[in-house]
């Protein structure tokens, strides 16, 4: 049986043949991937249902459709994106032409998460393949059924010397083995704790990394917002995948003048979307495993509970739960919740909220609900985050025309659409000098040349 290192070396040998650099070859592979995915779509839904209790609708909208979108965008644009990008040449370098030439890095490692195990593994893979790389992917061991269907799909499209699927069953052990190997690029989605381990391992070979992490993304609900619409969109964004979304609105800053009314709207909207008993709703998913179930359950403080709080230990489901009068000293505010809990923190002054948000680690996303253009600009200009959505939640992530990524503790590097293609491409600066003219002022001896050079190079 081949060792992991031998398989990676075979990828490196295959990459060196140059076959993956052929643009038509890449396009054909992406088209075949799309065709195979269409034929296996129902199996993907079944896998996500088993792993996370996702409905087919949620699985399609938040996972499969986004993968199709990435594939289609790359197929449509890969030839244009691959062209040499002409740039200006300084006058002092005349005569010459300058351009940026994109080239693939080589062998890429992609480590996927459990929360969107299909989309968050496939999306970076599409960018890596489109840019001409080979790839080793390690899906999450916490979503075993999705990992199996990923393997089936990929093996119908790629030889393992091109795309290698790593069985994730051994979890931490297999990640440690992978990180001992030399890769040309590493793309990791997961927690900041593991992200730091990945970055440290990558530094051994000076391997560039993208870290898609998470954090506590604030949601600010101002008194001039459209309250009912805000509640509807926040419930949708928070309870998608039972709160296990890296850009979910983690906690809610609600203006004190509308706090009570907003909580009522929030309760009404939870019932509108998931019924009187969300634990029986076919549209309501579960925590991925017992460990995550127990962790999130421990955040529910009965003294601050105003809605929900029920759970089903057999299915790992926790009811949508609203906590009131929450402070930063409460356990629910210590780390990213990654579950269906709505902590409510009242505020009076927007400037104070901005100060508090800025005093924490930079979040992956910020959400602000308001109809006031000046206050919207204030939030945009006075805070730092991976992304922002105004008057909605999550939707900025779904656009292939926007970069998606973190900043500071929430990650580094951006992808989606053209940003994915560029991410997995080395941007090689090239200057092509002409030979019909050679200014000798740059050559020694330099006596009496400085004055002239200063005039030229001002």
C-alpha positions in Angstrom: 0.0 0.0 0.0 1.3 3.4 -0.9 2.2 5.8 1.9 0.7 9.3 2.1 4.1 10.7 1.2 4.3 8.5 -1.9 0.8 9.6 -3.0 1.7 13.3 -2.6 5.0 12.8 -4.5 2.9 11.3 -7.3 0.8 14.4 -7.4 4.0 16.5 -7.6 5.3 14.4 -10.4 2.0 14.7 -12.3 1.9 18.5 -11.8 5.4 18.7 -13.3 4.1 17.2 -16.5 2.2 20.4 -17.1 -1.1 18.7 -18.0 -3.0 20.6 -15.4 -1.8 23.9 -16.8 -3.7 23.4 -20.0 -6.8 25.6 -19.8 -9.1 23.5 -21.9 -8.1 20.5 -19.8 -9.1 22.4 -16.6 -12.5 23.4 -18.2 -13.3 19.9 -19.2 -12.6 18.6 -15.7 -14.8 21.2 -14.2 -17.6 20.4 -16.6 -17.3 16.7 -15.8 -17.4 17.6 -12.1 -20.6 19.5 -12.7 -22.2 16.6 -14.6 -21.2 14.0 -11.9 -22.6 16.3 -9.2 -25.9 16.6 -11.0 -26.1 12.8 -11.2 -25.2 12.4 -7.5 -27.2 15.3 -6.2 -29.8 13.2 -4.3 -27.0 11.2 -2.6 -25.5 14.5 -1.4 -28.8 15.5 0.1 -29.1 12.1 1.8 -25.6 12.5 3.3 -26.2 15.9 4.6 -29.5 14.7 6.1 -27.6 11.9 8.0 -24.8 14.1 9.1 -26.6 17.3 10.1 -30.4 16.7 9.6 -30.4 19.3 6.8 -33.5 19.4 4.6 -33.0 19.0 0.9 -34.0 22.6 0.4 -31.4 23.9 2.9 -28.8 21.5 1.4 -29.4 22.7 -2.1 -29.5 26.4 -1.3 -26.6 26.6 1.1 -24.3 23.9 -0.3 -25.0 22.4 -3.7 -26.2 25.5 -5.5 -23.2 27.5 -4.3 -20.9 24.8 -5.7 -22.7 24.9 -9.0 -22.3 28.7 -9.0 -18.6 28.5 -8.4 -18.1 25.8 -11.1 -20.1 27.8 -13.7 -18.3 31.1 -12.9 -14.9 29.4 -13.3 -15.8 27.6 -16.5 -17.2 30.9 -18.0 -14.2 33.1 -17.0 -11.1 30.9 -16.7 -9.8 31.8 -20.1 -10.1 35.5 -19.4 -8.7 35.2 -15.9 -5.7 33.2 -17.1 -4.6 35.9 -19.6 -1.5 37.9 -19.0 -2.5 41.1 -17.2 -0.7 44.1 -18.8 0.5 46.8 -16.4 2.3 50.1 -17.0 6.1 50.2 -17.2 8.0 53.1 -15.6 9.5 55.5 -18.0 13.0 54.8 -16.6 12.7 51.2 -17.8 11.9 52.2 -21.4 11.8 50.3 -23.8 10.0 47.4 -22.1 6.6 45.8 -21.6 5.3 44.7 -18.2 2.7 42.1 -17.3 1.5 39.8 -14.6 1.5 36.1 -15.4 -0.5 33.8 -13.2 0.8 30.3 -12.6 -0.5 27.5 -10.3 1.3 26.9 -7.0 1.5 23.1 -7.4 0.1 20.7 -4.8 -2.6 22.2 -2.6 -3.9 20.9 0.7 -7.6 21.6 1.5 -8.9 20.8 5.0 -12.7 21.1 5.2 -15.0 21.7 8.2 -18.1 19.8 9.5 -20.7 22.6 9.3 -21.0 22.9 5.5 -19.0 19.8 4.7 -19.8 19.7 1.0 -19.7 23.3 0.0 -16.7 24.4 2.1 -14.6 21.5 0.8 -15.7 21.8 -2.8 -15.6 25.6 -3.3 -11.8 25.9 -2.6 -11.2 22.8 -4.6 -12.9 24.4 -7.6 -10.6 27.4 -7.4 -7.5 25.3 -7.0 -8.4 23.1 -10.0 -9.4 26.1 -12.1 -6.0 27.7 -11.4 -4.1 24.6 -12.5 -3.1 23.0 -9.2 -3.4 19.4 -8.0 -5.1 18.9 -4.6 -5.2 16.8 -1.5 -8.5 17.2 0.4 -9.3 16.1 3.9 -13.0 16.4 4.8 -14.3 16.5 8.3 -14.5 13.3 10.3 -17.6 14.7 12.0 -19.5 14.5 8.7 -18.6 11.0 7.6 -21.5 10.5 5.1 -20.7 13.6 3.3 -17.0 12.6 3.1 -18.1 9.3 1.5 -20.1 11.0 -1.2 -17.3 13.5 -1.8 -15.0 10.6 -2.4 -17.4 8.9 -4.8 -17.9 12.1 -6.8 -14.2 13.0 -7.0 -13.1 9.5 -8.0 -15.5 9.7 -11.0 -13.8 12.9 -12.2 -10.1 12.8 -11.0 -7.4 10.3 -10.7 -5.8 10.5 -7.2 -2.6 11.8 -8.7 -4.8 14.9 -9.5 -7.2 15.1 -6.6 -6.6 12.9 -3.6 -9.4 12.3 -1.1 -8.0 11.5 2.4 -10.2 9.3 4.6 -10.9 11.6 7.7 -11.8 8.8 10.1 -8.7 9.1 12.2 -9.4 12.8 12.7 -6.6 14.7 14.5 -4.1 12.0 13.7 -4.5 12.2 10.0 -4.3 16.0 10.1 -1.0 15.8 12.0 0.4 13.4 9.4 -0.7 15.7 6.5 0.9 18.8 8.2 4.2 17.0 8.3 4.3 16.9 4.5 5.4 19.7 2.2 2.6 21.4 0.2 2.7 24.4 -2.0 -0.4 26.0 -0.5 -2.7 25.1 2.4 -6.3 26.1 2.6 -8.0 25.5 6.0 -11.5 26.1 7.3 -12.2 25.6 10.9 -11.5 27.0 14.4 -8.9 29.6 15.2 -7.2 27.1 17.6 -6.6 24.6 14.9 -5.8 27.4 12.4 -2.8 28.4 14.5 -1.6 24.8 14.4 -1.9 24.7 10.7 -0.1 28.0 10.3 2.7 26.9 12.6 3.2 23.7 10.6 3.1 25.6 7.3 5.9 27.9 8.5 8.3 24.9 8.5 8.3 25.0 4.7 7.3 28.7 4.4 4.0 27.4 2.8 1.4 30.2 2.1 -1.9 29.6 3.8 -5.5 30.7 3.8 -7.3 30.4 7.1 -11.1 30.6 7.1 -11.9 30.8 10.7 -14.8 32.3 12.6 -15.5 34.3 15.8 -18.4 36.2 17.4 -20.0 38.1 14.6 -22.1 41.0 16.1 -25.6 41.9 14.8 -26.7 45.5 15.6 -30.4 46.2 15.5 -31.0 50.0 15.6 -34.3 51.6 16.6 -35.0 53.0 13.0 -34.9 49.6 11.3 -37.8 47.7 9.8 -38.3 45.5 12.9 -40.4 42.7 11.5 -38.1 42.3 8.5 -35.1 42.4 10.7 -36.5 39.7 13.0 -37.3 37.5 10.0 -33.9 37.8 8.4 -32.0 37.3 11.7 -34.0 34.2 12.6 -33.2 32.8 9.1 -29.5 33.6 9.4 -29.1 32.4 12.9 -31.0 29.1 12.7 -29.7 28.0 9.3 -27.9 24.8 10.0 -29.0 25.2 13.7 -26.6 28.1 14.2 -23.5 26.2 13.0 -22.5 28.8 10.4 -19.1 30.6 10.7 -20.8 33.9 9.8 -24.0 33.4 11.8 -25.1 36.5 13.8 -23.5 35.4 17.1 -25.0 38.0 19.5 -27.6 40.8 19.1 -27.1 44.4 20.2 -30.6 45.7 20.3 -31.5 49.4 20.9 -33.2 49.6 24.3 -36.2 51.5 22.9 -37.2 48.5 20.7 -35.9 45.7 22.8 -39.2 44.3 24.1 -40.9 44.6 20.8 -38.0 43.0 19.0 -37.9 40.0 21.3 -41.7 39.5 20.6 -41.0 39.7 16.8 -38.2 37.3 17.2 -40.4 34.8 19.0 -43.1 35.2 16.4 -40.7 34.7 13.6 -39.2 31.5 15.1 -42.7 30.1 15.3 -43.5 31.2 11.7 -40.5 29.5 10.3 -40.3 26.4 12.5 -43.7 26.0 14.1 -44.6 25.8 17.8 -42.2 23.0 18.4 -39.1 23.4 16.2 -37.7 20.1 17.5 -40.4 18.4 15.4 -39.9 20.5 12.3 -38.5 18.8 9.2 -36.7 22.0 8.4 -34.8 22.3 11.7 -31.3 20.7 11.8 -29.2 19.4 14.7 -25.9 19.9 16.4 -23.3 17.8 14.6 -22.4 15.6 17.6 -22.8 15.1 21.4 -19.8 17.1 22.3 -21.1 20.2 20.4 -24.6 19.5 21.7 -23.4 19.6 25.4 -21.2 22.6 24.8 -24.0 24.8 23.4 -26.5 23.5 26.0 -24.2 24.6 28.8 -24.6 28.3 27.6 -28.4 28.3 28.4 -28.7 30.3 31.7 -32.3 29.7 33.0 -32.3 33.0 34.9 -31.9 34.8 31.5 -34.0 32.5 29.5 -37.1 34.2 27.9 -37.8 31.8 25.1 -37.0 28.2 24.1 -34.4 26.2 26.0 -35.8 22.8 25.3 -33.7 20.1 23.6 -33.7 16.5 22.4 -30.7 14.6 23.6 -31.3 11.6 21.3 -31.2 13.8 18.1 -28.7 16.4 19.4 -31.3 19.2 18.7 -31.5 22.4 20.8 -34.6 24.6 20.5 -34.1 28.2 19.3 -33.3 30.0 22.5 -33.5 33.7 23.5 -31.5 35.0 26.4 -32.1 38.5 27.8 -29.9 40.8 29.9 -26.8 39.1 28.7 -23.4 40.6 29.6 -19.9 39.9 28.4 -19.3 38.0 31.7 -21.7 35.3 30.8 -20.5 31.9 29.5 -22.4 32.4 26.2 -20.2 35.4 25.4 -16.9 33.7 26.0 -16.5 32.2 22.6 -18.3 31.7 19.3 -21.7 30.1 20.1 -22.1 28.0 16.9 -25.6 27.0 18.0 -29.2 28.3 18.0 -28.9 30.8 20.9 -29.8 34.5 20.6 -28.1 36.5 23.3 -29.7 40.0 23.6 -27.6 42.9 24.8 -29.4 46.3 25.0 -27.7 49.5 23.9 -28.5 53.2 23.9 -25.6 54.8 21.9 -24.3 53.5 18.6 -20.8 54.9 19.2 -20.6 52.8 22.4 -21.6 49.7 20.5 -18.9 50.4 17.9 -16.4 50.9 20.7 -17.3 47.5 22.3 -17.2 45.7 18.9 -13.8 47.2 18.2 -12.5 46.1 21.7 -13.0 42.4 20.7 -11.2 40.3 18.1 -12.1 41.4 14.6 -15.1 39.3 13.5 -15.7 37.4 10.3 -18.9 39.4 9.7 -20.9 42.4 11.1 -24.6 42.9 10.5 -26.3 46.2 11.0 -30.1 46.9 10.7 -30.9 50.5 10.1 -32.6 52.8 7.5 -30.2 55.7 8.3 -27.6 56.1 5.6 -25.3 58.2 7.8 -25.3 55.6 10.6 -24.7 52.8 8.1 -21.6 54.7 6.8 -20.5 55.2 10.4 -20.6 51.4 11.1 -18.8 50.6 7.8 -16.1 53.2 8.3 -15.6 52.7 12.1 -15.3 48.9 12.3 -13.2 46.2 10.8 -14.4 42.7 9.8 -14.1 40.1 7.1 -17.4 41.2 5.6 -20.6 43.2 6.2 -24.3 42.8 5.3 -26.6 45.7 5.9 -30.3 44.9 6.7 -29.8 41.2 6.3 -27.6 38.3 7.4 -25.2 35.9 5.7 -26.1 36.9 2.1 -22.7 38.7 1.3 -21.1 35.2 1.6 -23.3 33.8 -1.2 -22.1 36.2 -3.9 -19.3 34.9 -6.1 -18.6 38.6 -7.0 -17.5 39.5 -3.5 -14.4 38.3 -1.6 -15.1 36.1 1.4 -12.6 35.8 4.2 -11.6 36.9 7.6 -9.3 39.5 9.2 -7.2 39.2 12.3 -8.4 36.3 14.5 -11.2 35.5 12.1 -8.8 34.4 9.3 -6.7 35.5 6.4 -7.1 35.3 2.6 -10.2 35.8 0.5 -11.9 33.5 -2.0 -15.1 32.9 -4.1 -15.3 33.5 -7.8 -12.3 35.3 -9.3 -10.9 35.8 -5.8 -10.5 32.0 -5.6 -8.8 31.8 -8.9 -6.3 34.5 -7.9 -5.9 33.0 -4.4 -4.6 29.7 -5.9 -2.4 31.4 -8.4 1.1 32.8 -8.0 1.2 36.2 -9.6 4.5 36.4 -11.4 5.7 39.8 -12.3 7.4 39.9 -15.8 9.2 42.7 -17.6 10.2 42.1 -21.2 13.0 44.5 -22.1 13.7 45.4 -25.7 17.2 45.3 -27.2 17.1 48.1 -29.7 18.1 50.7 -27.1 20.4 50.4 -24.1 21.0 53.5 -21.9 24.5 53.3 -20.6 23.9 55.7 -17.7 23.1 52.8 -15.3 26.5 51.2 -15.8 29.7 52.0 -14.0 31.7 54.2 -13.9 29.1 56.5 -12.2 31.1 59.7 -12.0 29.1 62.8 -13.0 25.9 60.8 -13.6 24.0 61.4 -10.2 22.6 64.7 -11.2 21.1 63.3 -14.5 19.8 60.2 -12.7 18.0 62.4 -10.1 16.2 64.3 -12.8 15.1 61.1 -14.6 14.0 59.3 -11.4 12.1 62.1 -9.7 
